[in-house]
Amino acid sequence: MYLDSAKKAELFEQFGGGATNTGSAESQIALFSFRIAHLTEHMKQNRKDHSTERALTGLVGKRRALLNYLKKRDIMRYRAIVKALGLRK
């Protein structure tokens, strides 16, 4: 499986501040970004997989909502996560 508990803990440690801090906006955005990257690679090879395309669209929307929330609440945290993940060009 592409996303096991060790990889999740690593993401939460790096972006959430601790391995058990799974609910912070930064850790959720990092997790969504990892899943989006994986599904994007899948869609490049399987372009007719509509169920995966729908799931990918949902994940992008969830990540966008969390980024909007973070931008409203704390612009510095928003800028830090965007820079760390390389979401903006």
N, C-alpha and C positions, 0 to 999 in steps of 0.2 A: 504494500500500500504506500502511496506517495506521501501521506501525512500521518505519521505515527505519533505516539505520545511524546517520544523524545524530541521530535522536530517541533511539536507544539510548545513544549517546555523551553526549548531553545529560543523560539520566537518570542514567547512571553518574557523570558529573561532579558532578551536584548531590547525589546521595545516597551514592555510593560513595567519594567523596574524590578521584577521578581518572577520566579517560575510559577508562583501561585496567584499572581495578579492577572487573572484572566479576563477581568471585566473592564479594564481601562480602555478608553477609546483608542489609544495608540496600539495596544496589543491586538484589539479586534481589527483595526485597519491593516495591521501587518499580516494577520492571519488571512483576511479576505484577499489581500494583495498576492499572497503566496498561492491561494486557491485559484485566483483569477489567472495568474501566470500559467498554472498547470492546465486549466481548462482551455486557455487560449492555444496552447501547444496542441492539445487534443483536437480543437476545432480546425487547426491548420491541416491536420491529416484526415479528419472526418467531417467534411463541410456539410454533409446532409444530416448530421446528428442534431435534430431539432430540440430534443429534450435537454441536451447539454447546452445548446445555445440559449434556451430559456433560463436555465440555471445560472449561466454566466451573466446574462442580463440582470437577473435578480441580485447576484453578488455585487455587480458594479453599482447598482442602485443603493444597496445597503452601505457600501463603502462611501459613496458620494454623500449619503445622509449623515454618516458619522463624521466625515470631513467637514460638512457644513456646520454640524453641531460644534465641533472643535474650533472652527473658525470664529463662530459667534462667542464662544465661551472664553477661549484663550488663544489669541492669534500667534503667540510665540510657540506654544506647543504644536499648533497647526503647521507653522513654517518648519519646525524641527522634524516632524514626521514626514512631511512632503519631501524635504531635502534628504532625509535618511533613506527613504524608499525610492527616491528618484521618480516621483509621479508627474512632475511638471518638467517641461523641456526648457 
